[in-house]
Structure formats: C-alpha cells, structure tokens
C-alpha cells in the first residue's frame, strides 16, 4: 500500500542503461502450483458463501454475520496489499530507517479509525459511506458526490494493484514478455470478477481472511528464519546490513526524507495522506457494516491493529534481513525493482519451496485486495447511485443485487484494461491519488457529519468535490507525473507543484471548504435529523433496526 512500493519498477543502473537480471529464480511451475492451490481453497469458500446471497444485506455486508475477530482479520487482509508486503520490505532494504516510516504511518492511521470513525460509522450507516454522509443532508447530491469519491479511490487503487501484478510477474513466474504479463493481469481480473460476482461480501471476506492468515504466517516464518541465522540477535542483523550495503545511514533518518526542506515537506504531506486517508478508504469503511453491532466494529479495529502491527514488525526484520543477505544491486536491478527484495530473500532462505509460497502469498494478496475494492465500487454504484438516486429507493433486493453484479463485471473489465495499459509505467501516482482522495474528500466530510451540527449540504459538496478536484489537479502537475526519472512522463517537465503527494494542501483545503460552504449556506438542515444522527452515532439507538432493511 505504499507509494515507494511502486516507484521503481525497473530503475536505471549507473550507466543509464536498464539492467534486467535473469528471472529464473526458483521454479515458476512450483509458484503457479502453490497459487492454484490457494485459488482452489478460496473458490470452495466463495461457492459456499454464494448459497446465502439473497438480499442486499447479504451481498453488500455478508448478512452482518461476521464476528469482530473474523472481521478484524479480514480488515487486515484488505489493508495489507501486495505493496505493503513487497514494497515496505524493499523500502527498508534500500532506505533503512526512512523505509520503516511507512509502516509507522500505516499503523498510527488505525488509531484515527478506532477513535473517530469505526463505532460511529457502524451506528449510523447501512451499507456504504454515503449512507452516513446523506443521513442528515440532502440525499441526491450528497450520495452522488460520495459515490464519485468512492469510485475514484477504488478505480485508481485497482489500476495500481493490477499494474503491480503485471510488474511482479517477471520475477515470480519467469514471464518477461508484455503479452505474458497482460495475460496474468487478465487472469487476476477474471478471478476477481468470479469471486465478487458469485460470493459477494461473504466470499470476499473469506478470501481476505485466508489471505491475511497466509501473509502473516509466511512473514512470521521468514522473520523467524532470518533471526535464527543471526542467533536471534537483532543488533547483529542491523550491523551486518550496514556492513553489506556500506551505508552507515541505513540506521538513521535521511536516506530518502529529511535531506532538505523540500523532502521534509514531502514526507509531512505523505504522512498526512497515509494517516488520515486510511480512515477514509471506502473499502476499509465498508467492512464496519459486516458485523452485527458497533461493539463488534470496535473489536474489529482493535484486532486489526494487533495483526497489522505484528506484520509491520515482521517487515522491519525482513527489510534489514534483505539488506544484510542480498546485494543491493541485485535487488534494484531485478524486475520489479525494490519489490523483488522479499521474493529474493525467500529464495535465499528456503529455495524454491519458500519462494513458491511467497509468490502465492503475493498473488493472493493482490487478489484479495482487488476483490475488496471491487465489492466496494459495486455497492457504491448499485446502492447509492442506481438504488437511491436513479430509482429513488424504489427497488427490491433482487434488483439491487442484480445491478451490483453488473457493476462488478464492468469494474473488473475496466481494471483489467487499465492494468494492461499501465504496464511498465510508474503507477505510484495512482496509489498517491487514492490516499489523497480518501484523506481530502472523504474524511473531512465524515468528521464534519458526525461531530458538527452546523454542517450543511453545501459544505459537504464543497468539501468532497474540492478535495477530489484539488488532489487530482495537484497530482496531475507534480513530479510524480512529470520530469523526474521515475515519473509517468520523465522526458517532459510540466511539474508546477513541487511535492509528490498533495495531502499538505488538499486536506486542509477540504476542511476549509467544508467550513466555508456550511457557514455561507442559506438553507438550514433538518434539526430533527441532526439530533437523530447524533443520538444514533453515539449510542447506537435505532441502528440495528435500520440495518435490517
């Protein structure tokens, strides 16, 4: 889920030429075989789940039948993407201390979700974020704005995940050709469509639970293995990583951020987007509706914090382990760049078998995350736009589920085509945009809706569209897209905004627009609905009855 994970797909060598290492790492057939086992197991659970997808609550929210522990594990599976695993390990292996800052940002973000969002959101909503935002405001325009923001986050996140899948194929399966990578992207997309179309939220949740267990177990085994090689002496591991890389600064801040004022501001901007964006990610927020009570929603987040925290501690050991046991030139010049650190370390530790398992985990991770994003996009369009705006709520369960499944196919095809088109490009801006939109457009509006009685429809629209528009505009004219070696268009410099992430500007701007829009609004909102939302969000009174419909 990190931006660094996708910034160096094939970095240039010192000579300026791209060096491509042999992709014959392990046995590609073993990697494929282990992955097919995972697909078979998860398809079994998806088919079982499909038997009880009769209502919209079943399809969107899994019938609200998951416990806090199950949902917390699924949240961890949804949150820990392939870039979290492969990208953070690679970032630590190359940048050391600065790479680990990503892990800290992602973990701290869950405190915002726990303290300000999870329980209140579960009490107030039914299926989507738009349910909360439109509860006390005008339904039509607010739902359209919220759905637009949700679809933007999901689409850009999907493109990044799909393109990331193609970029990693070279190392994991030994496929070098563009056509071969395109085929893999199509296969991942087709599996995603099958999982979500048939299984809905129940099937998606079980995929995420299995994937989280595999990812955390695989990381734990590798962590134990690395530490065992150093007699469980972490200091010896750190010392060896410095000696192998020849960089004393690997244990200190400054290799990536803090070099000058601009990089310090860049890190502050990125940190704001990561910490605040997580609590506004629609595919995370929708998970709070899959549990029966607000207490379970809170328990889900606590459980997720423990699992995600443990995982990020594992990445610290694995990142420095890769630095200590692998040559940096080998990591950076391999297909996938920094992303190759974890698979190369797995092959160094356990040969073909461990690499095959890690390859399967990487693909399972991509598959689970894109499934979660797809069900979120499906719910947002079918429930908010089609069901509530176009049909004005006059639609039965079968009609809404049918619309949701149609949306799944459309979103899946768009994700496949977008992922194929983005191959070989720097897709970091897609991830940055997803977090920036979530932090700018979603979170300010959610917090204002939950905690400020004076918030109005105009304020909501200004905040959401202002956050969405400003983040896209700033990204479009940033060094992530123009002028730098890792830019989308490296040969042309049209960067007018100096930072790689718009969070430092777009997040405060969205809060300001929400306040100004509300203060200048001439239309008063319904005080009865405001009072009802406050009571429901804080106490849960009336939430269960609303959830049944």
C-alpha positions as CSV (number, residue, x, y, z in Angstrom):
1,X,0.0,0.0,0.0
2,X,3.0,2.3,0.0
3,X,3.9,4.7,-2.7
4,X,7.5,3.6,-2.6
5,X,6.4,0.1,-3.5
6,X,5.7,1.2,-7.0
7,X,8.2,3.9,-7.7
8,X,11.0,1.9,-9.2
9,X,9.7,-0.8,-11.5
10,X,12.9,-1.0,-13.5
11,X,15.4,1.6,-12.2
12,X,18.3,2.6,-14.3
13,X,21.8,1.4,-13.5
14,X,24.8,3.7,-13.1
15,X,25.5,3.6,-16.8
16,X,22.0,4.8,-17.5
17,X,21.0,1.5,-19.1
18,X,18.3,-0.7,-17.7
19,X,19.8,-4.0,-16.5
20,X,17.4,-6.9,-16.3
21,X,18.5,-9.9,-14.2
22,X,17.6,-13.4,-15.1
23,X,14.1,-14.2,-13.9
24,X,15.0,-17.9,-13.4
25,X,14.6,-17.6,-9.6
26,X,13.2,-20.8,-8.3
27,X,10.7,-22.9,-10.3
28,X,7.9,-21.0,-11.9
29,X,5.7,-24.1,-12.1
30,X,6.0,-24.6,-8.4
31,X,5.0,-20.9,-7.9
32,X,2.0,-21.5,-10.2
33,X,1.1,-24.8,-8.5
34,X,1.0,-23.3,-5.0
35,X,-1.0,-20.3,-6.2
36,X,-3.6,-22.7,-7.8
37,X,-4.0,-24.5,-4.5
38,X,-4.9,-21.2,-2.9
39,X,-7.3,-20.4,-5.7
40,X,-9.0,-23.8,-5.2
41,X,-9.4,-23.4,-1.5
42,X,-10.8,-19.9,-1.7
43,X,-13.2,-20.8,-4.6
44,X,-14.6,-23.5,-2.3
45,X,-15.4,-20.9,0.4
46,X,-16.8,-18.5,-2.3
47,X,-19.2,-21.1,-3.6
48,X,-20.4,-21.9,-0.1
49,X,-21.0,-18.3,0.6
50,X,-22.9,-17.8,-2.7
51,X,-25.7,-20.0,-1.4
52,X,-26.9,-17.3,1.1
53,X,-26.6,-14.2,-1.1
54,X,-30.3,-13.5,-1.3
55,X,-30.7,-9.9,-0.1
56,X,-28.7,-6.7,-0.4
57,X,-27.6,-7.0,3.2
58,X,-26.2,-10.5,2.3
59,X,-24.4,-9.3,-0.8
60,X,-23.0,-5.9,0.4
61,X,-22.5,-6.7,4.1
62,X,-22.2,-10.5,4.4
63,X,-25.5,-10.6,6.2
64,X,-23.7,-8.8,9.1
65,X,-22.8,-12.3,10.3
66,X,-19.1,-11.9,10.9
67,X,-17.6,-11.7,14.4
68,X,-15.3,-8.9,15.5
69,X,-12.3,-11.3,15.3
70,X,-13.2,-12.5,11.8
71,X,-13.9,-9.0,10.5
72,X,-10.6,-7.7,12.1
73,X,-8.7,-10.4,10.3
74,X,-10.5,-9.6,7.0
75,X,-9.7,-5.9,7.5
76,X,-6.0,-6.8,7.9
77,X,-6.3,-8.8,4.7
78,X,-8.0,-5.9,2.9
79,X,-5.5,-3.4,4.2
80,X,-2.2,-5.3,3.8
81,X,-1.8,-5.2,0.0
82,X,1.0,-6.6,-2.1
83,X,2.8,-3.3,-1.9
84,X,2.6,-3.4,1.9
85,X,4.4,-6.7,1.9
86,X,6.7,-6.4,-1.1
87,X,7.1,-2.6,-1.1
88,X,7.8,-1.9,2.6
89,X,10.4,-4.8,2.7
90,X,12.0,-3.3,-0.3
91,X,11.9,0.2,1.0
92,X,13.6,-0.8,4.3
93,X,16.2,-2.8,2.4
94,X,17.1,0.2,0.3
95,X,16.3,3.2,2.6
96,X,16.5,1.6,6.0
97,X,15.0,3.9,8.7
98,X,13.1,6.0,6.2
99,X,11.5,2.9,4.7
100,X,10.2,1.9,8.1
101,X,8.4,5.2,8.4
102,X,5.8,4.0,6.1
103,X,4.9,1.1,8.5
104,X,4.6,3.6,11.3
105,X,2.3,5.8,9.3
106,X,0.0,3.0,8.3
107,X,-0.2,1.6,11.9
108,X,-0.9,5.0,13.5
109,X,-3.7,5.6,11.0
110,X,-5.7,2.9,12.7
111,X,-5.9,4.9,15.9
112,X,-7.8,7.6,13.9
113,X,-10.1,4.9,12.6
114,X,-10.6,3.3,16.0
115,X,-11.2,6.5,18.0
116,X,-13.1,8.7,15.5
117,X,-14.8,6.5,12.8
118,X,-15.4,2.8,13.4
119,X,-18.1,2.7,16.0
120,X,-19.9,5.9,15.0
121,X,-19.9,4.8,11.3
122,X,-21.4,1.4,12.1
123,X,-24.1,3.0,14.2
124,X,-25.1,5.5,11.5
125,X,-24.8,3.7,8.2
126,X,-26.3,0.8,6.4
127,X,-24.1,-0.4,3.6
128,X,-21.8,2.5,2.4
129,X,-20.1,5.7,3.4
130,X,-22.7,7.6,1.5
131,X,-25.4,6.3,3.9
132,X,-23.6,8.2,6.7
133,X,-22.9,11.4,4.8
134,X,-26.5,11.7,3.4
135,X,-28.3,10.8,6.7
136,X,-28.9,14.4,7.8
137,X,-28.3,16.1,4.5
138,X,-30.0,16.2,1.1
139,X,-29.9,12.6,-0.3
140,X,-29.4,13.0,-4.0
141,X,-26.4,15.4,-4.4
142,X,-24.6,14.1,-1.4
143,X,-24.9,10.4,-2.5
144,X,-23.6,11.3,-6.0
145,X,-20.6,13.2,-4.6
146,X,-19.8,10.4,-2.1
147,X,-20.2,7.7,-4.7
148,X,-18.0,9.7,-7.1
149,X,-15.3,9.9,-4.5
150,X,-15.6,6.2,-3.6
151,X,-15.4,5.1,-7.3
152,X,-12.4,7.4,-7.9
153,X,-10.5,5.9,-4.9
154,X,-11.4,2.3,-5.9
155,X,-10.6,2.7,-9.6
156,X,-7.2,4.3,-9.1
157,X,-6.3,1.7,-6.4
158,X,-7.5,-1.1,-8.7
159,X,-5.3,0.2,-11.5
160,X,-2.3,0.3,-9.2
161,X,-2.9,-3.2,-7.9
162,X,-3.4,-4.7,-11.4
163,X,-0.4,-3.0,-12.9
164,X,1.6,-4.1,-9.8
165,X,0.6,-7.7,-10.5
166,X,2.0,-7.4,-14.0
167,X,5.2,-5.8,-12.8
168,X,5.9,-8.6,-10.4
169,X,5.2,-11.5,-12.8
170,X,8.7,-11.4,-14.3
171,X,10.4,-12.3,-11.0
172,X,7.7,-14.7,-9.6
173,X,6.8,-16.7,-12.6
174,X,9.6,-16.1,-15.0
175,X,7.5,-14.3,-17.6
176,X,9.3,-11.4,-19.3
177,X,7.0,-10.5,-22.3
178,X,4.4,-7.8,-22.2
179,X,1.9,-10.3,-23.6
180,X,2.6,-12.7,-20.8
181,X,2.2,-10.0,-18.1
182,X,-1.1,-8.9,-19.8
183,X,-2.4,-12.4,-19.6
184,X,-1.6,-12.6,-15.9
185,X,-3.4,-9.3,-15.3
186,X,-6.4,-10.7,-17.2
187,X,-6.3,-13.9,-15.1
188,X,-6.2,-11.9,-11.8
189,X,-9.1,-9.7,-13.0
190,X,-11.2,-12.7,-14.2
191,X,-10.7,-14.4,-10.8
192,X,-11.6,-11.2,-9.0
193,X,-14.9,-10.9,-11.1
194,X,-15.7,-14.5,-10.3
195,X,-15.1,-14.1,-6.5
196,X,-17.2,-11.0,-6.1
197,X,-19.9,-11.8,-8.7
198,X,-20.6,-15.2,-7.0
199,X,-19.6,-14.7,-3.4
200,X,-20.4,-11.0,-2.7
201,X,-19.1,-9.7,0.6
202,X,-19.2,-13.1,2.3
203,X,-17.0,-14.7,-0.4
204,X,-14.7,-11.7,-0.5
205,X,-14.4,-11.7,3.3
206,X,-13.3,-15.4,3.4
207,X,-10.7,-14.7,0.7
208,X,-9.3,-11.9,2.8
209,X,-9.3,-13.9,6.0
210,X,-7.4,-16.8,4.3
211,X,-5.0,-14.3,2.6
212,X,-4.3,-12.5,5.9
213,X,-3.5,-15.8,7.6
214,X,-1.2,-16.8,4.8
215,X,0.5,-13.4,4.6
216,X,1.1,-13.1,8.3
217,X,2.1,-16.7,8.7
218,X,4.5,-16.5,5.8
219,X,6.1,-13.3,7.1
220,X,6.4,-14.8,10.5
221,X,8.2,-17.9,9.2
222,X,10.6,-15.7,7.2
223,X,11.2,-13.4,10.2
224,X,12.0,-16.4,12.4
225,X,14.3,-17.8,9.8
226,X,16.2,-14.5,9.4
227,X,16.6,-14.0,13.1
228,X,17.7,-17.6,13.6
229,X,20.6,-17.0,11.1
230,X,21.8,-14.3,13.5
231,X,21.3,-16.2,16.7
232,X,18.2,-14.1,17.4
233,X,20.5,-11.1,17.8
234,X,18.7,-8.2,16.1
235,X,21.7,-5.9,16.7
236,X,24.0,-8.3,14.8
237,X,21.5,-8.2,11.9
238,X,21.5,-4.4,11.8
239,X,25.3,-4.4,11.9
240,X,25.5,-6.8,9.1
241,X,23.1,-4.8,7.0
242,X,25.2,-1.7,7.4
243,X,28.4,-3.7,6.5
244,X,26.8,-5.4,3.5
245,X,25.4,-2.2,2.0
246,X,28.3,0.1,3.0
247,X,25.8,2.7,4.2
248,X,26.0,3.8,7.9
249,X,23.0,6.0,7.3
250,X,20.8,2.8,6.9
251,X,20.0,3.1,10.6
252,X,19.4,6.8,10.6
253,X,16.9,9.2,9.1
254,X,17.7,11.0,5.8
255,X,18.4,8.4,3.1
256,X,15.0,9.3,1.5
257,X,13.5,12.1,3.5
258,X,14.9,14.9,5.6
259,X,17.7,15.7,3.1
260,X,16.4,19.2,2.6
261,X,13.3,21.3,3.3
262,X,11.5,20.0,0.2
263,X,11.9,16.3,1.2
264,X,10.8,17.1,4.7
265,X,7.7,18.8,3.4
266,X,7.2,15.8,1.1
267,X,7.3,13.4,4.0
268,X,4.9,15.6,6.0
269,X,2.5,15.7,3.0
270,X,2.7,11.9,2.5
271,X,2.3,11.2,6.3
272,X,-0.9,13.3,6.4
273,X,-2.3,11.4,3.5
274,X,-1.4,8.0,4.9
275,X,-2.6,8.7,8.5
276,X,-5.8,10.5,7.6
277,X,-6.5,8.6,4.3
278,X,-6.8,5.2,5.9
279,X,-9.8,6.3,8.0
280,X,-11.5,7.4,4.7
281,X,-10.7,4.5,2.5
282,X,-14.1,3.2,1.3
283,X,-13.0,-0.5,1.0
284,X,-12.0,-0.3,4.7
285,X,-15.1,1.6,5.8
286,X,-17.5,-0.8,4.2
287,X,-16.1,-3.6,6.4
288,X,-17.6,-2.0,9.5
289,X,-21.1,-2.9,8.2
290,X,-20.3,-6.7,8.1
291,X,-20.6,-7.1,11.9
292,X,-23.8,-7.2,13.9
293,X,-23.1,-4.4,16.4
294,X,-21.0,-1.3,16.9
295,X,-19.1,-3.1,19.7
296,X,-18.0,-5.7,17.1
297,X,-16.9,-2.9,14.8
298,X,-14.7,-1.5,17.6
299,X,-13.4,-5.0,18.3
300,X,-12.7,-5.5,14.6
301,X,-10.4,-2.4,14.6
302,X,-8.6,-3.5,17.8
303,X,-8.0,-7.0,16.3
304,X,-6.8,-5.5,13.0
305,X,-4.4,-3.2,14.9
306,X,-2.7,-6.2,16.6
307,X,-2.4,-8.1,13.3
308,X,-1.2,-5.2,11.2
309,X,1.2,-4.1,14.0
310,X,2.7,-7.6,14.2
311,X,3.0,-7.7,10.4
312,X,4.9,-4.4,10.2
313,X,7.3,-5.5,12.9
314,X,8.0,-8.5,10.7
315,X,8.7,-6.2,7.7
316,X,11.3,-4.4,9.8
317,X,13.3,-7.7,10.3
318,X,12.7,-8.8,6.7
319,X,13.8,-5.4,5.2
320,X,17.0,-5.3,7.2
321,X,17.4,-9.1,6.5
322,X,17.3,-8.4,2.8
323,X,19.8,-5.6,3.2
324,X,22.2,-7.9,5.1
325,X,21.8,-11.1,3.0
326,X,21.4,-9.7,-0.6
327,X,23.4,-7.3,-2.7
328,X,21.5,-4.0,-3.2
329,X,22.5,-4.0,-6.9
330,X,20.7,-7.4,-7.2
331,X,17.6,-6.0,-5.6
332,X,17.4,-2.8,-7.6
333,X,18.2,-4.2,-11.0
334,X,15.8,-7.2,-10.7
335,X,12.4,-7.0,-12.5
336,X,10.1,-5.2,-10.1
337,X,12.9,-3.1,-8.5
338,X,12.5,-2.8,-4.7
339,X,9.5,-5.1,-4.9
340,X,11.9,-8.0,-5.6
341,X,13.5,-7.8,-2.1
342,X,11.1,-10.1,-0.3
343,X,10.9,-12.9,-3.0
344,X,14.7,-12.8,-3.4
345,X,15.1,-13.1,0.4
346,X,12.6,-16.0,0.4
347,X,14.7,-17.8,-2.3
348,X,17.9,-17.1,-0.3
349,X,16.4,-18.6,2.8
350,X,14.3,-21.6,1.7
351,X,14.9,-22.1,-2.0
352,X,12.1,-23.0,-4.5
353,X,9.5,-24.1,-1.9
354,X,9.6,-20.9,0.2
355,X,9.7,-18.7,-2.9
356,X,6.7,-20.6,-4.3
357,X,4.8,-19.9,-1.0
358,X,5.8,-16.2,-1.0
359,X,4.8,-16.0,-4.7
360,X,1.4,-17.5,-3.9
361,X,1.0,-15.1,-1.0
362,X,1.9,-12.1,-3.2
363,X,-0.8,-13.1,-5.8
364,X,-3.3,-14.0,-3.1
365,X,-2.7,-10.5,-1.6
366,X,-3.4,-8.8,-4.9
367,X,-6.4,-11.0,-5.5
368,X,-7.9,-10.3,-2.1
369,X,-7.4,-6.5,-2.2
370,X,-8.8,-6.1,-5.7
371,X,-11.8,-8.2,-4.6
372,X,-12.4,-5.9,-1.7
373,X,-12.1,-2.8,-3.9
374,X,-14.5,-4.2,-6.4
375,X,-17.3,-5.1,-4.0
376,X,-16.9,-1.5,-2.6
377,X,-17.2,0.1,-6.0
378,X,-20.1,-2.3,-6.8
379,X,-22.0,-1.3,-3.6
380,X,-21.4,2.4,-4.1
381,X,-22.8,2.5,-7.6
382,X,-25.6,0.0,-7.2
383,X,-26.8,1.1,-3.8
384,X,-26.1,4.8,-3.8
385,X,-26.4,6.0,-7.4
386,X,-28.7,3.3,-9.0
387,X,-30.8,2.3,-6.0
388,X,-31.2,5.6,-4.1
389,X,-30.7,8.3,-6.7
390,X,-32.0,6.8,-10.0
391,X,-34.6,4.5,-8.5
392,X,-35.2,6.8,-5.5
393,X,-35.2,3.8,-3.1
394,X,-37.9,2.1,-5.0
395,X,-36.0,-1.1,-5.8
396,X,-36.2,-4.6,-4.4
397,X,-33.4,-6.7,-3.1
398,X,-33.1,-8.8,-6.3
399,X,-32.9,-5.7,-8.5
400,X,-30.2,-4.1,-6.4
401,X,-28.1,-7.3,-6.2
402,X,-28.5,-7.7,-10.0
403,X,-27.3,-4.1,-10.5
404,X,-24.4,-4.8,-8.1
405,X,-23.3,-7.9,-10.1
406,X,-23.5,-6.0,-13.4
407,X,-21.3,-3.3,-11.9
408,X,-18.8,-5.9,-10.7
409,X,-18.3,-7.1,-14.3
410,X,-17.9,-3.5,-15.7
411,X,-15.4,-2.5,-12.9
412,X,-13.5,-5.7,-13.4
413,X,-13.1,-5.2,-17.2
414,X,-12.1,-1.6,-16.6
415,X,-9.5,-2.7,-14.1
416,X,-8.0,-5.3,-16.5
417,X,-7.8,-2.8,-19.3
418,X,-6.3,-0.1,-17.1
419,X,-3.8,-2.5,-15.6
420,X,-2.7,-3.7,-19.0
421,X,-2.4,-0.1,-20.2
422,X,-0.3,1.0,-17.2
423,X,2.3,-1.8,-17.6
424,X,5.9,-0.6,-17.4
425,X,4.8,2.9,-16.2
426,X,5.3,4.5,-12.9
427,X,2.0,3.8,-11.2
428,X,2.9,5.5,-7.9
429,X,0.6,8.4,-8.7
430,X,-2.3,6.0,-8.7
431,X,-1.7,4.9,-5.1
432,X,-0.9,8.5,-4.0
433,X,-4.1,9.7,-5.6
434,X,-6.2,7.0,-3.9
435,X,-4.9,8.0,-0.4
436,X,-5.1,11.7,-1.3
437,X,-8.7,11.5,-2.4
438,X,-9.7,9.4,0.7
439,X,-7.9,11.9,3.1
440,X,-9.2,15.0,1.3
441,X,-12.7,14.2,0.1
442,X,-13.9,11.5,2.5
443,X,-12.5,12.1,6.0
444,X,-13.3,15.8,6.4
445,X,-16.9,15.2,5.3
446,X,-17.2,12.1,7.6
447,X,-15.9,14.0,10.7
448,X,-18.0,17.1,10.0
449,X,-21.1,14.9,9.5
450,X,-20.5,13.0,12.8
451,X,-19.3,15.9,15.0
452,X,-20.6,19.3,13.8
453,X,-24.2,20.3,14.0
454,X,-23.7,23.2,11.7
455,X,-22.5,21.1,8.7
456,X,-24.7,21.6,5.6
457,X,-25.2,20.0,2.2
458,X,-23.3,22.8,0.6
459,X,-20.4,22.3,3.0
460,X,-20.4,18.5,2.2
461,X,-20.4,19.1,-1.6
462,X,-17.7,21.8,-1.4
463,X,-15.5,19.6,0.8
464,X,-15.9,16.4,-1.3
465,X,-15.6,17.9,-4.7
466,X,-13.0,20.4,-3.6
467,X,-10.9,17.6,-2.0
468,X,-11.3,15.3,-5.1
469,X,-10.6,18.1,-7.6
470,X,-7.6,19.6,-5.8
471,X,-5.9,16.3,-5.1
472,X,-6.3,15.2,-8.8
473,X,-5.1,18.6,-10.0
474,X,-2.0,18.7,-7.8
475,X,-1.1,15.2,-8.6
476,X,-1.5,15.9,-12.3
477,X,1.1,18.7,-12.1
478,X,3.5,17.1,-9.7
479,X,6.9,15.4,-10.1
480,X,5.2,12.1,-9.8
481,X,3.8,12.6,-13.3
482,X,6.3,14.9,-14.9
483,X,10.0,15.4,-15.2
484,X,11.7,13.0,-12.8
485,X,13.4,9.7,-13.6
486,X,10.5,7.7,-12.0
487,X,7.8,10.0,-13.4
488,X,5.0,8.9,-15.7
489,X,6.4,11.2,-18.3
490,X,10.1,11.5,-17.4
491,X,11.1,13.4,-20.6
492,X,8.7,16.3,-20.1
493,X,8.8,18.7,-17.1
494,X,5.4,20.3,-16.5
495,X,5.6,19.9,-12.7
496,X,4.1,23.1,-11.2
497,X,3.5,21.6,-7.7
498,X,6.9,20.5,-6.1
499,X,5.7,17.7,-3.8
500,X,4.9,14.1,-4.7
501,X,1.8,14.0,-2.6
502,X,-1.0,16.7,-2.5
503,X,-2.0,16.0,1.1
504,X,-0.3,19.0,2.7
505,X,-2.5,21.3,0.5
506,X,-5.6,19.3,-0.4
507,X,-6.5,18.0,3.1
508,X,-6.6,21.4,4.9
509,X,-8.3,22.9,1.8
510,X,-11.1,20.2,2.0
511,X,-11.6,21.0,5.7
512,X,-11.7,24.7,4.9
513,X,-14.1,24.3,2.1
514,X,-16.5,22.3,4.3
515,X,-16.4,25.0,6.9
516,X,-16.9,27.9,4.5
517,X,-19.6,26.1,2.5
518,X,-21.5,25.4,5.7
519,X,-21.1,29.0,7.0
520,X,-22.3,30.5,3.8
521,X,-25.2,28.2,3.2
522,X,-28.6,29.8,3.2
523,X,-30.6,26.5,3.5
524,X,-31.0,25.2,7.0
525,X,-30.7,21.5,7.6
526,X,-33.4,19.5,9.4
527,X,-32.6,19.8,13.2
528,X,-34.6,16.6,13.9
529,X,-32.4,14.5,11.6
530,X,-29.3,16.2,13.1
531,X,-30.4,15.2,16.6
532,X,-31.3,11.7,15.5
533,X,-27.9,11.2,13.9
534,X,-26.1,12.4,17.0
535,X,-28.0,10.1,19.3
536,X,-27.7,7.1,16.9
537,X,-23.9,7.6,16.3
538,X,-23.1,7.9,20.0
539,X,-25.5,5.4,21.4
540,X,-26.5,3.0,18.6
541,X,-30.2,3.5,19.3
542,X,-32.1,2.8,16.1
543,X,-29.0,1.5,14.2
544,X,-30.0,-2.2,14.4
545,X,-33.5,-1.6,13.1
546,X,-32.1,0.4,10.1
547,X,-29.6,-2.3,9.4
548,X,-32.3,-4.9,8.8
549,X,-33.8,-3.2,5.8
